[in-house]
């Protein structure tokens, strides 16, 4: 069972969230989304961070008026944190509505190294 993100991993999660906000403010939506996906990968094993990543994805969907993303984020937002808590996550899943919520995915090499060294 996972409840709290390890202290050593938190800066990497925060860095991705910060980069998302910077790219959003600059109007670079593809890169903003990429940082949300990366934050999701880092945080998906931890209920609060996992839920927060899906919350930001839901907000992103509303902001760009993408009903598919909004509809896809609602169940993820409700269930994602619970799945993290009990340790039943699809490792590497990027969290967007364009990906099946139960599909494991390959973790980018840099994030894999970060997760292995800091989890």
Residue pairs with C-beta under 8 A, 6 or more apart in sequence:
1 85
1 86
1 87
2 45
2 46
2 47
2 84
2 85
2 87
3 46
3 47
3 85
4 46
4 48
5 13
5 43
5 45
5 46
5 48
5 49
6 118
6 119
8 118
9 42
9 114
9 115
9 118
9 119
12 42
12 114
12 118
13 39
13 42
13 43
13 49
16 35
16 36
16 38
16 39
16 42
17 35
17 39
17 52
17 56
19 31
19 35
20 32
20 33
20 35
20 36
20 39
20 56
21 32
23 29
23 31
23 32
23 34
23 35
24 32
24 60
29 64
32 60
33 60
33 96
36 53
36 56
36 57
36 60
36 95
36 96
37 94
37 95
37 96
38 108
38 111
39 49
39 53
39 56
40 50
40 53
40 54
40 57
40 93
40 94
40 95
41 92
41 93
41 94
41 95
41 107
41 108
41 111
41 115
42 49
42 111
42 114
42 115
43 49
43 50
43 52
43 53
44 50
44 53
44 80
44 84
44 89
44 91
44 93
44 95
45 84
45 87
45 89
45 119
46 84
47 81
47 82
47 84
47 85
48 81
50 80
50 81
50 83
50 84
50 89
51 77
51 80
51 81
51 84
53 80
53 95
54 73
54 76
54 77
54 80
54 95
55 77
57 69
57 73
57 76
57 95
57 96
58 69
58 70
58 73
58 74
58 77
60 69
61 67
61 68
61 69
61 70
61 72
61 73
61 97
62 70
68 97
69 96
69 97
71 97
72 96
72 97
72 98
72 101
73 97
75 101
76 95
76 101
79 101
80 95
83 89
90 101
90 102
90 103
90 104
90 105
91 104
91 105
91 107
92 104
92 105
92 106
92 107
93 99
93 101
93 102
93 103
93 104
93 105
94 105
99 105
107 115
